[in-house]
Amino acid sequence: MGRVGLRRTTGSADLSARDFAAVIVGGGVAGAATALALARKGLPTLVVERNGDQGDRFGESLAPSVNPLIERLGLREAFLATDPLPCYGNRSAWGSDRLDHRDFIRDPYGHGWHVDRPRFDAMLIDAARLAGAHVALRSTVVAASRLENGSWPLTLEGPDGPRSVTARVVVDASGRASFFARGQGARRLFEDHLVAAVAILEPEGPPILDSTTLIEACRDGWWYSALLPDGCLATAYLTDPDLLAATQCGTSAGWEAALAETTYTRLRIAKHAYGLAQPPRVVAAGSAFLDGAAGPGWLAVGDAAASFDPLSSHGIASALSTGLRAAASVRAYVDGARDAFQPFAVGVTRSFARYQFMRQAYYAEERRWSDAPFWRRRQRLRSAVSSR
């Protein structure tokens, strides 16, 4: 059973357009949300996305807090048209051998969702295009410099060769790479270097009907699994790079050996005869943030500004909310407020600080393997922040 998704159209930006209020580097969730909000404010906007589509992405679960953000973006009907799967709660074996259940029945925002990420991302960028944003696919920013008058001449490289545009503001939505921000001297500060060995499992028979998210802690990390709308099961083993290498969990054999050490995740997969369709892939999943989410004429959104441990379920909600706030800041900046980006950057820093407290408290709950490197690293009183 293959995953079904909408591929993005191959449309590109209007080649006659050269001057933009904002050029957004990256067309993922944060970039598309920023572009949509800016286009609705009447600002000429260009999204530069290096891929023709987004492919499979890790992070298919949306917390209930995403619902008001989708409403604010005016995307409820478009979102429901992607056939998301309702998620009515989480189950977790964390801090004890008992499996606890937390349902969303009392959540003020309703239930959560499991989504097909290619369809979800395509829905966002298509909405931005329909609102008037220009989109250049399979394109990258290869040169950028800021003039004394504050404008940005940019050189793009795409299928039709190089192209020059100018922007009043550049928005870095390049994900964990923070490509543009780091080019302006910003530093990415790391809480940890968590990685995820991600696999999409296919059922041999009828798929499971249980749409809760399952989290299970183990000695060297923790496991995530969630049903996808097409009946496949998204799974991930979260650990540290050195522990992943030692156990070879980036390979099918190593991944399955680690799975065999679990209880609830193993039973969930075995009960419904789910199997690896292809070897797992390893992706970055650590916590990190920029030492400044904005600078002269630029700001960063989504994972480019701050990235979160998947345990927090912060990723997509943060991408949407920073996109909305960034659009308001860009509008104010274009209207003449030269300090418009400072409150935005302060907000990103404060939000990450709140997340740090929550993350530390949650990891502190798991004491069964306090001597193991993975848990010992996360249960210190103060997180060690490194930069590179």
C-alpha positions in Angstrom: 0.0 0.0 0.0 1.6 3.2 -1.1 1.2 6.6 0.5 -1.2 8.8 -1.4 -0.4 12.5 -1.7 -1.0 15.5 -3.8 2.1 16.5 -5.7 2.6 20.2 -6.0 2.0 21.7 -9.4 5.0 22.6 -11.4 4.0 26.3 -11.6 6.7 28.9 -11.0 6.8 32.5 -10.2 5.8 35.1 -12.7 9.0 35.6 -14.6 8.2 39.3 -15.2 8.0 40.0 -11.4 11.3 41.2 -10.0 10.5 43.4 -7.0 8.9 41.9 -3.9 8.1 43.1 -0.4 9.3 39.8 0.9 11.2 36.8 -0.5 10.7 33.7 1.6 13.5 31.1 1.5 11.7 27.8 1.9 8.3 26.6 1.1 7.5 24.3 4.0 4.8 24.9 6.6 6.3 28.0 8.1 7.2 29.5 4.7 3.9 28.8 3.1 2.0 30.2 6.1 4.0 33.4 6.0 3.5 33.7 2.3 -0.3 33.2 2.6 -0.6 35.8 5.4 1.6 38.3 3.5 -0.3 37.8 0.2 -3.6 38.4 2.0 -2.2 41.7 3.3 -1.6 42.7 -0.3 2.2 42.4 -0.2 4.0 41.1 -3.2 5.6 37.9 -2.0 7.9 35.3 -3.6 8.5 31.8 -2.1 11.8 30.1 -3.2 11.6 26.4 -2.6 14.4 24.1 -3.7 12.2 21.0 -4.1 9.5 20.4 -6.6 7.5 18.7 -3.8 8.2 18.0 -0.1 8.3 14.2 -0.1 7.9 12.4 3.1 8.4 14.4 6.3 8.6 13.3 9.9 6.0 14.8 12.1 2.6 13.7 10.9 0.7 14.3 14.2 -1.0 17.7 14.8 -1.9 18.6 18.4 -5.3 20.1 19.1 -3.7 23.6 19.4 -3.2 23.6 15.6 -7.0 24.0 15.1 -7.3 27.7 15.9 -4.3 28.4 13.7 -5.9 26.7 10.7 -9.0 28.7 11.4 -7.0 32.0 11.5 -5.4 31.2 8.2 -8.9 30.5 6.8 -7.9 27.0 5.7 -10.4 24.8 7.5 -12.2 23.6 4.3 -8.9 23.2 2.4 -7.4 21.3 5.4 -10.4 18.9 5.7 -10.2 18.3 1.9 -6.8 16.6 2.5 -8.6 13.8 4.4 -6.8 14.1 7.7 -7.4 11.4 10.3 -8.8 12.6 13.6 -6.7 11.7 16.6 -8.7 11.5 19.9 -5.8 11.1 22.3 -2.3 9.9 23.2 -1.1 6.7 24.9 2.2 6.6 26.6 4.5 4.3 28.6 6.6 7.0 30.2 8.0 6.9 33.7 6.4 3.5 34.4 5.6 0.2 32.8 1.9 1.1 32.8 0.3 2.4 29.6 -1.5 5.7 30.3 -4.1 7.2 28.2 -4.9 10.9 27.7 -7.9 11.7 25.6 -8.7 15.1 24.1 -12.3 15.2 25.1 -11.8 18.1 27.5 -9.3 19.9 25.3 -10.7 23.4 24.4 -9.4 23.1 20.9 -11.0 19.7 20.2 -9.1 16.7 18.9 -5.8 16.4 17.1 -5.1 15.1 13.6 -2.8 12.7 11.7 -2.0 14.0 8.3 -0.4 13.0 5.1 2.4 15.5 5.1 2.9 15.9 1.4 -0.8 16.7 1.0 -0.8 19.0 4.0 2.3 20.9 2.8 0.9 21.1 -0.8 -2.4 22.5 0.6 -0.6 25.3 2.3 1.6 26.4 -0.6 -1.4 26.1 -3.0 -3.4 28.4 -0.7 -0.5 30.9 -0.7 -0.4 30.8 -4.5 -4.2 31.3 -4.8 -3.9 34.3 -2.4 -1.4 35.9 -4.8 2.0 34.7 -3.7 4.5 33.8 -6.3 6.2 30.4 -6.0 9.5 29.4 -7.6 10.0 25.6 -7.3 13.3 23.8 -7.7 15.1 27.1 -7.0 17.6 28.3 -4.5 19.0 31.7 -3.4 22.7 31.6 -4.4 23.6 35.2 -3.6 22.3 37.9 -1.3 23.5 41.3 -0.2 21.8 44.2 1.5 22.1 47.7 0.1 22.4 50.9 2.1 18.7 51.7 1.2 17.7 48.5 3.0 16.7 46.5 -0.1 18.0 43.0 -0.9 19.3 42.2 -4.4 19.0 38.4 -4.6 20.2 35.9 -7.3 18.1 32.8 -7.7 19.2 29.6 -9.5 16.3 27.6 -11.0 15.3 25.3 -13.9 15.5 28.3 -16.3 18.9 29.5 -15.1 19.8 32.4 -12.9 17.4 35.2 -12.1 17.7 38.5 -10.2 15.0 39.8 -7.9 14.9 42.4 -5.1 13.2 42.3 -1.7 12.5 44.7 1.1 12.6 41.7 3.6 14.0 38.2 3.4 12.3 35.5 5.5 14.3 32.5 6.4 12.1 29.4 6.3 14.8 27.0 5.4 14.1 24.7 8.3 16.8 23.4 10.6 19.5 24.5 8.2 18.7 28.2 9.0 20.5 28.8 5.7 19.9 32.5 5.2 20.1 33.5 8.9 23.5 31.8 9.4 24.7 33.6 6.3 23.9 36.9 8.1 26.0 35.9 11.1 23.3 34.3 13.3 24.4 31.3 15.3 22.3 28.2 15.8 22.5 27.0 19.5 21.9 23.4 20.3 20.2 21.9 23.3 20.9 18.4 22.0 21.5 16.5 18.8 18.5 14.1 19.0 18.0 12.0 15.8 15.0 9.9 14.6 15.2 6.7 12.7 11.9 7.1 10.8 10.0 4.4 9.0 6.6 4.1 7.3 5.2 0.6 7.9 2.7 -1.0 5.6 0.0 -3.5 6.8 -0.2 -7.0 5.3 -3.9 -7.1 6.1 -6.6 -4.6 7.3 -4.9 -1.6 9.0 -5.5 -0.8 12.6 -8.4 1.4 13.6 -6.8 2.9 16.7 -5.8 6.4 15.8 -4.2 7.4 19.1 -0.5 8.4 19.1 1.6 5.9 21.0 4.8 7.0 22.9 7.0 4.5 24.6 10.3 5.2 26.5 13.1 2.6 26.4 16.6 2.5 27.7 18.3 4.4 24.9 15.5 6.7 23.8 11.9 6.5 23.0 9.5 5.4 20.3 6.6 7.1 18.5 4.0 5.6 16.3 0.8 7.0 14.7 -1.7 5.8 12.1 -1.7 7.7 8.8 -4.8 8.5 6.7 -3.9 5.8 4.1 -3.6 3.0 6.8 0.2 3.0 7.0 1.9 3.4 10.3 4.4 6.2 10.9 7.0 5.1 13.3 10.2 6.7 14.7 12.9 5.7 17.1 14.3 8.8 18.9 17.9 8.5 20.3 21.3 10.2 20.2 23.6 9.9 17.2 26.3 7.9 19.1 23.7 5.5 20.5 22.2 5.1 17.0 25.6 4.3 15.6 26.4 1.8 18.3 23.1 -0.1 17.8 23.0 0.4 14.0 19.4 1.5 14.3 19.7 3.3 11.0 19.6 -0.1 9.3 16.6 -2.3 9.0 18.1 -5.1 11.1 19.2 -2.7 13.8 15.9 -0.9 13.8 14.0 -4.2 14.2 16.3 -5.3 16.9 15.6 -2.1 18.9 11.9 -2.5 18.3 12.1 -6.0 19.8 13.1 -4.4 23.1 9.9 -2.5 23.3 6.6 -3.7 24.7 3.6 -1.7 23.5 5.1 -0.5 20.2 6.2 -4.0 19.3 2.7 -5.5 20.1 1.0 -2.7 18.1 3.1 -3.5 15.0 2.9 -7.3 15.3 -0.8 -7.5 16.1 -1.6 -5.9 12.7 1.3 -7.4 10.7 2.9 -4.1 9.8 6.3 -4.4 8.1 9.0 -2.1 6.8 8.4 -1.0 3.3 12.0 0.3 3.0 14.9 0.9 5.3 14.5 3.6 8.0 15.9 7.0 7.3 17.7 9.1 9.9 16.6 12.7 10.3 17.6 15.5 12.8 15.1 15.9 15.6 17.0 17.9 18.2 16.2 21.1 20.1 17.9 24.3 18.8 17.3 28.0 18.3 19.0 31.0 16.7 20.8 33.5 19.0 18.7 36.1 17.2 15.6 35.3 15.1 15.8 38.6 13.2 18.3 41.1 12.0 18.5 44.1 9.6 15.9 43.4 6.9 15.4 39.7 7.7 13.8 37.3 10.1 13.5 33.5 10.6 10.3 31.4 11.0 9.5 27.8 12.0 12.4 25.4 12.5 14.8 28.0 11.1 14.1 30.1 14.1 13.7 27.4 16.7 13.3 23.6 16.4 11.7 21.4 19.0 11.9 17.8 20.2 9.0 15.9 18.6 7.9 14.9 22.1 6.5 18.4 22.5 4.3 18.3 19.4 5.3 21.9 18.9 6.7 21.7 15.4 3.8 22.4 13.0 1.9 24.7 15.4 5.0 26.7 16.0 5.6 26.9 12.2 2.1 28.2 11.6 2.1 30.7 14.5 5.5 32.2 13.7 4.4 32.5 10.1 1.4 34.6 11.2 3.4 36.7 13.5 6.2 37.2 11.0 3.7 38.4 8.4 2.4 41.0 10.8 6.0 42.2 11.6 6.8 42.4 7.9 3.7 44.5 7.2 4.7 46.9 10.0 8.3 47.0 8.7 7.2 47.8 5.1 4.9 50.5 6.5 7.9 52.2 8.2 8.3 50.7 11.6 12.1 50.0 11.6 12.0 48.2 15.0 9.1 45.9 13.9 11.3 42.8 14.1 12.4 43.2 17.7 9.2 42.0 19.3 9.0 39.1 17.0 12.6 38.0 17.9 11.9 38.4 21.6 8.7 36.4 21.3 10.7 33.5 19.7 13.2 33.5 22.5 10.6 33.6 25.2 8.6 30.8 23.5 11.7 28.6 23.4 12.5 29.3 27.0 9.0 28.1 28.0 9.5 25.0 25.9 12.9 24.3 27.6 11.2 24.2 31.0 8.4 21.9 29.7 10.9 19.6 28.0 13.1 19.3 31.0 10.2 18.5 33.3 8.8 15.9 30.9 12.2 14.0 30.5 12.6 14.2 34.3 9.5 12.0 34.7 11.4 9.0 33.3 13.6 7.5 36.0 13.7 3.8 35.1 17.0 4.1 33.3 18.6 7.1 35.1 22.1 5.5 34.6 21.7 5.2 30.9 23.5 7.9 28.8 20.4 9.0 26.9 18.4 9.8 30.1 21.4 11.1 32.1 22.1 13.7 29.4 18.5 15.0 29.7 18.1 15.0 33.4 20.7 17.5 34.4 19.4 20.6 36.2 20.6 22.8 33.4 20.7 22.0 29.8 24.1 22.2 28.1 23.8 24.5 25.1 26.4 24.2 22.4 26.9 26.2 19.3 28.4 25.4 16.0 
